[in-house]
Amino acid sequence: MNNKAISKIRFIFLNNSTYIVQVFRKWLNNYFEFSKREFNGLLVLITLIGLVAIAPVVYRALQPLKEPTAEEELAILKLALASASETERSRPDHQRFYPPVSGKKKSSLFYFDPNLIGQVDWQQLGLSEKQAAAILNYRRKGGVFRKASDLKKMYTISADLYLQLEPYVQIQLPEKSVSVEADRPVQAIAPRQIIMVALNTADTLELDRIHGIGKVFARRIVAYREKIGGFYKKEQLMEVFGLDSLKFMEIKDQVYVEPALLRKININTATAADFKRHPYLRYQQINALIAYRKQHGNYSNIADLNKVVIMTPELIEKLAPYLIF
């Protein structure tokens, strides 16, 4: 190939590359505002990301992975078994699964209240001595069975055993739950008083009074409430770090929300700083909202947000209670 042909190919490649870059920049400017320097920096960043992404592929092509030796596989298996054993030992007694003991006596089923029967009765129902002790320990710490399905939460009771016991469960919750161990009554434990707390005005001390919420969760709830601008429904509590669906089911009947107390944002006057602290919005979405407003004028209602390409219907629905027009 002569120099003239090479020069021609180079000219075509450079022209096409320049055209692609111009189209890409024009498309970005429809949604974001970039200076020339910022755009060049973005191109460099995209190039670096591309190189990092293909680097492992190139490396694997040049250096194929070696199959582990028999000794290495044995070492990995030993580590996995040791980790599983340590995890099981770290569980609380009432969550630990004890395998059935071979040769134990045959179970005898009868109607029972799981809040009242002692160790001998649990063993007669088919549990081992350790399994029965774990349940009694759970009750001593304030645990209460309010319905038959609560037995499924006990890791000491397998799914098959629960199916056998479920028809025989008869729970009568007294004013004070009584724990029995080894067929002997012990000191009665008064249940914690159930209260109702306003999520949008309660401080950490009030939230700490909720059964199932300690000081750590109380601080997290208050901190998240300040970021989001208040709660408009109870289910938003599951957005708090560490508060899962099980914890939510435990506390949902002890709280209530007042949507009128939400801190709202005027979307037609708000700046990027006003949006920045809200956990539902990311940097790109904030820029897109403001850029669209500058190009097309004020938003008239929540439906106008659907015209911003980067905003999804799910996000718009979550944001709606916090916006005014």
C-alpha positions as CSV (number, residue, x, y, z in Angstrom):
1,M,0.0,0.0,0.0
2,N,1.5,3.4,-1.1
3,N,1.8,6.5,1.0
4,K,-1.0,8.2,-0.9
5,A,-3.5,5.4,0.0
6,I,-2.5,5.5,3.6
7,S,-2.9,9.3,3.8
8,K,-6.4,8.9,2.2
9,I,-7.5,6.3,4.8
10,R,-6.1,8.5,7.6
11,F,-8.0,11.5,6.3
12,I,-11.3,9.5,6.1
13,F,-10.8,8.1,9.7
14,L,-10.1,11.5,11.2
15,N,-13.1,13.1,9.5
16,N,-15.4,10.4,10.6
17,S,-14.1,10.5,14.2
18,T,-14.5,14.2,14.3
19,Y,-18.1,13.9,13.0
20,I,-18.9,11.2,15.6
21,V,-17.5,13.4,18.4
22,Q,-19.5,16.4,17.3
23,V,-22.8,14.4,17.2
24,F,-22.1,12.9,20.6
25,R,-21.4,16.4,22.1
26,K,-24.6,17.8,20.5
27,W,-26.7,14.9,22.0
28,L,-25.2,15.5,25.4
29,N,-25.9,19.2,25.3
30,N,-29.6,18.4,24.9
31,Y,-29.7,17.2,28.5
32,F,-26.5,18.6,30.1
33,E,-24.4,21.8,29.9
34,F,-20.7,21.0,29.2
35,S,-17.9,23.4,28.5
36,K,-15.4,22.4,25.9
37,R,-12.9,21.6,28.6
38,E,-15.4,19.4,30.5
39,F,-16.4,17.6,27.3
40,N,-12.8,16.8,26.5
41,G,-12.3,15.5,30.0
42,L,-15.4,13.3,29.6
43,L,-13.9,11.8,26.4
44,V,-10.7,11.0,28.2
45,L,-12.6,9.4,31.0
46,I,-14.7,7.3,28.6
47,T,-11.5,6.2,26.9
48,L,-9.9,5.2,30.2
49,I,-13.0,3.3,31.2
50,G,-13.0,1.4,27.9
51,L,-9.3,0.5,28.3
52,V,-9.9,-0.7,31.9
53,A,-12.9,-2.8,30.7
54,I,-11.1,-4.6,27.9
55,A,-7.8,-5.0,29.9
56,P,-9.0,-8.2,31.7
57,V,-10.1,-9.7,28.3
58,V,-6.8,-9.0,26.7
59,Y,-4.9,-10.3,29.8
60,R,-6.9,-13.5,29.8
61,A,-6.2,-14.0,26.1
62,L,-2.5,-13.6,26.6
63,Q,-2.4,-15.4,30.0
64,P,-5.0,-18.3,30.1
65,L,-6.2,-19.2,33.6
66,K,-4.6,-22.2,35.1
67,E,-6.8,-24.9,36.5
68,P,-6.4,-25.2,40.3
69,T,-4.4,-28.2,41.5
70,A,-5.9,-30.9,43.7
71,E,-4.1,-29.5,46.8
72,E,-5.6,-26.0,46.1
73,E,-9.1,-27.4,45.6
74,L,-8.8,-29.3,48.9
75,A,-7.6,-26.1,50.7
76,I,-10.6,-24.1,49.3
77,L,-13.0,-26.8,50.4
78,K,-11.6,-26.8,54.0
79,L,-11.9,-23.0,54.2
80,A,-15.6,-23.1,53.0
81,L,-16.4,-25.7,55.6
82,A,-14.7,-23.8,58.4
83,S,-16.5,-20.6,57.4
84,A,-19.9,-22.3,57.4
85,S,-19.2,-23.8,60.8
86,E,-18.2,-20.4,62.2
87,T,-21.4,-18.8,60.9
88,E,-23.6,-21.4,62.5
89,R,-21.8,-21.0,65.8
90,S,-22.3,-17.2,65.7
91,R,-26.1,-17.5,65.5
92,P,-28.2,-16.9,68.6
93,D,-29.5,-20.0,70.3
94,H,-33.1,-19.6,69.1
95,Q,-31.9,-19.2,65.5
96,R,-29.4,-22.1,65.5
97,F,-30.5,-25.3,63.7
98,Y,-29.8,-28.5,65.6
99,P,-29.9,-31.6,63.5
100,P,-32.1,-34.4,64.8
101,V,-30.4,-36.9,67.1
102,S,-30.4,-40.4,65.7
103,G,-32.2,-43.0,67.8
104,K,-34.3,-40.5,69.8
105,K,-37.7,-41.7,71.1
106,K,-40.7,-41.3,68.9
107,S,-42.7,-38.1,69.3
108,S,-46.1,-37.9,70.7
109,L,-48.4,-35.1,69.5
110,F,-50.9,-33.2,71.7
111,Y,-52.6,-29.8,71.8
112,F,-50.2,-27.2,73.4
113,D,-49.5,-23.5,73.9
114,P,-45.9,-22.8,72.8
115,N,-45.8,-19.9,75.4
116,L,-46.4,-22.2,78.3
117,I,-45.1,-25.8,77.8
118,G,-41.7,-26.8,79.4
119,Q,-38.7,-28.7,78.1
120,V,-40.1,-32.2,78.8
121,D,-43.2,-31.3,76.7
122,W,-41.1,-29.9,73.8
123,Q,-39.1,-33.1,73.8
124,Q,-42.2,-35.2,73.8
125,L,-43.3,-33.3,70.7
126,G,-40.2,-34.4,68.9
127,L,-37.5,-31.8,69.7
128,S,-34.1,-32.7,71.1
129,E,-32.9,-31.5,74.5
130,K,-30.8,-28.7,72.9
131,Q,-33.7,-27.6,70.5
132,A,-36.1,-27.4,73.5
133,A,-33.6,-25.4,75.5
134,A,-33.1,-22.9,72.7
135,I,-36.9,-22.2,72.5
136,L,-37.0,-21.8,76.3
137,N,-34.1,-19.4,76.1
138,Y,-35.9,-17.4,73.5
139,R,-39.0,-17.1,75.8
140,R,-36.8,-16.1,78.8
141,K,-35.5,-13.1,76.7
142,G,-39.1,-11.9,76.1
143,G,-40.0,-13.8,73.0
144,V,-43.7,-14.5,72.5
145,F,-45.5,-16.7,70.1
146,R,-48.6,-14.8,69.0
147,K,-49.8,-17.2,66.2
148,A,-48.9,-20.7,65.1
149,S,-46.9,-19.4,62.1
150,D,-44.4,-17.8,64.6
151,L,-43.0,-21.2,65.2
152,K,-41.6,-21.2,61.6
153,K,-39.2,-18.4,62.7
154,M,-37.5,-20.8,65.0
155,Y,-34.6,-22.4,63.2
156,T,-34.7,-25.3,65.7
157,I,-38.0,-26.4,64.2
158,S,-37.7,-27.8,60.7
159,A,-40.4,-27.3,58.0
160,D,-41.5,-30.9,58.2
161,L,-41.8,-30.7,62.0
162,Y,-43.8,-27.5,61.8
163,L,-46.3,-29.1,59.5
164,Q,-46.9,-31.8,62.1
165,L,-47.2,-29.4,65.0
166,E,-49.2,-26.6,63.4
167,P,-52.7,-28.3,63.8
168,Y,-52.1,-28.8,67.5
169,V,-51.1,-25.2,68.4
170,Q,-53.6,-23.5,70.7
171,I,-52.3,-20.0,71.8
172,Q,-54.1,-18.0,74.4
173,L,-52.2,-14.8,75.1
174,P,-52.6,-13.7,78.8
175,E,-52.0,-10.2,80.1
176,K,-48.6,-11.4,81.3
177,S,-46.7,-14.1,79.4
178,V,-45.4,-16.9,81.7
179,S,-42.2,-18.8,80.8
180,V,-41.8,-22.4,82.0
181,E,-38.6,-24.3,82.1
182,A,-38.2,-27.9,83.2
183,D,-42.0,-28.0,84.0
184,R,-41.5,-25.2,86.7
185,P,-42.9,-21.7,86.4
186,V,-40.5,-18.8,86.6
187,Q,-40.9,-15.1,87.1
188,A,-43.6,-13.6,84.9
189,I,-42.4,-11.1,82.2
190,A,-44.7,-8.1,81.6
191,P,-45.0,-7.3,77.8
192,R,-43.6,-4.0,76.7
193,Q,-46.4,-1.4,76.3
194,I,-47.3,-0.7,72.7
195,I,-47.3,3.0,71.8
196,M,-48.0,5.1,68.7
197,V,-45.3,7.5,67.5
198,A,-45.5,10.3,64.8
199,L,-42.7,9.5,62.3
200,N,-42.3,13.1,61.0
201,T,-42.0,14.8,64.4
202,A,-40.6,12.3,66.9
203,D,-37.1,12.7,68.2
204,T,-34.7,9.9,68.9
205,L,-35.9,9.4,72.4
206,E,-39.5,8.9,71.3
207,L,-38.5,6.5,68.5
208,D,-36.4,4.5,71.0
209,R,-39.7,3.7,72.9
210,I,-41.0,1.7,69.9
211,H,-40.8,-2.0,70.5
212,G,-38.1,-3.3,68.1
213,I,-36.3,0.0,67.6
214,G,-33.1,0.8,69.5
215,K,-31.0,3.9,69.7
216,V,-29.1,3.1,66.5
217,F,-32.2,2.7,64.4
218,A,-33.7,5.8,66.0
219,R,-30.7,7.9,64.9
220,R,-30.8,6.4,61.4
221,I,-34.5,7.1,61.0
222,V,-34.2,10.8,62.1
223,A,-31.1,11.3,59.8
224,Y,-32.9,9.8,56.8
225,R,-36.1,11.8,57.6
226,E,-34.0,15.0,57.4
227,K,-32.5,14.1,54.1
228,I,-35.8,13.0,52.4
229,G,-38.0,15.8,53.8
230,G,-40.3,13.6,55.9
231,F,-42.2,10.3,55.3
232,Y,-45.4,10.2,53.4
233,K,-46.0,6.5,53.9
234,K,-44.8,3.9,56.5
235,E,-43.2,1.7,53.8
236,Q,-40.4,4.3,53.3
237,L,-38.9,3.1,56.6
238,M,-37.5,0.1,54.6
239,E,-35.3,2.6,52.8
240,V,-33.4,3.3,56.1
241,F,-30.1,1.4,56.2
242,G,-30.5,-2.0,57.9
243,L,-34.2,-1.8,58.4
244,D,-35.6,-4.8,56.5
245,S,-39.1,-6.1,55.8
246,L,-39.2,-8.2,59.0
247,K,-38.3,-5.3,61.2
248,F,-40.9,-3.1,59.4
249,M,-43.6,-5.7,60.1
250,E,-42.7,-5.6,63.7
251,I,-42.9,-1.8,64.1
252,K,-45.4,-0.7,61.4
253,D,-48.4,-0.7,63.8
254,Q,-46.6,1.5,66.3
255,V,-46.1,4.5,64.0
256,Y,-48.1,6.8,61.9
257,V,-47.3,9.5,59.3
258,E,-48.6,13.0,58.6
259,P,-48.0,13.8,54.9
260,A,-48.9,17.5,55.5
261,L,-45.6,17.9,57.4
262,L,-43.5,17.0,54.4
263,R,-40.7,19.5,53.4
264,K,-41.4,20.3,49.7
265,I,-39.3,21.7,46.9
266,N,-40.5,24.2,44.3
267,I,-39.3,22.5,41.1
268,N,-39.6,25.7,39.1
269,T,-37.3,27.8,41.4
270,A,-35.1,25.2,43.0
271,T,-31.3,25.2,42.3
272,A,-29.0,22.2,42.1
273,A,-28.1,22.7,45.8
274,D,-31.8,22.4,46.8
275,F,-32.0,19.0,45.1
276,K,-28.6,17.7,46.1
277,R,-29.4,16.3,49.5
278,H,-32.5,14.4,48.4
279,P,-31.7,10.7,48.3
280,Y,-34.0,9.9,45.4
281,L,-32.1,12.1,43.0
282,R,-28.6,11.6,41.4
283,Y,-26.3,14.3,39.9
284,Q,-27.3,13.5,36.3
285,Q,-31.0,13.6,37.1
286,I,-30.7,17.0,38.9
287,N,-28.8,18.4,35.9
288,A,-31.4,17.0,33.5
289,L,-34.3,18.6,35.4
290,I,-32.7,22.0,35.5
291,A,-31.6,21.9,31.9
292,Y,-35.0,20.9,30.6
293,R,-36.6,23.8,32.7
294,K,-34.1,26.3,31.1
295,Q,-34.8,25.1,27.6
296,H,-38.6,24.6,27.8
297,G,-39.8,26.8,30.6
298,N,-41.4,26.0,33.9
299,Y,-43.1,22.7,34.7
300,S,-46.8,23.0,35.1
301,N,-47.6,19.7,36.8
302,I,-46.0,16.3,37.7
303,A,-46.8,14.9,34.2
304,D,-44.3,17.2,32.7
305,L,-41.5,15.3,34.3
306,N,-42.2,12.4,31.9
307,K,-40.8,14.6,29.2
308,V,-37.3,14.4,30.8
309,V,-35.8,11.3,29.3
310,I,-33.7,10.4,32.2
311,M,-36.6,10.4,34.7
312,T,-38.4,7.0,35.0
313,P,-42.1,6.6,36.0
314,E,-41.1,4.9,39.2
315,L,-38.8,7.8,40.2
316,I,-41.4,10.4,39.3
317,E,-44.0,8.6,41.5
318,K,-41.7,8.6,44.5
319,L,-40.8,12.2,44.0
320,A,-44.3,13.5,43.5
321,P,-45.2,14.1,47.2
322,Y,-42.1,16.3,47.7
323,L,-42.6,18.7,44.7
324,I,-44.7,21.8,44.2
325,F,-45.2,23.7,41.0
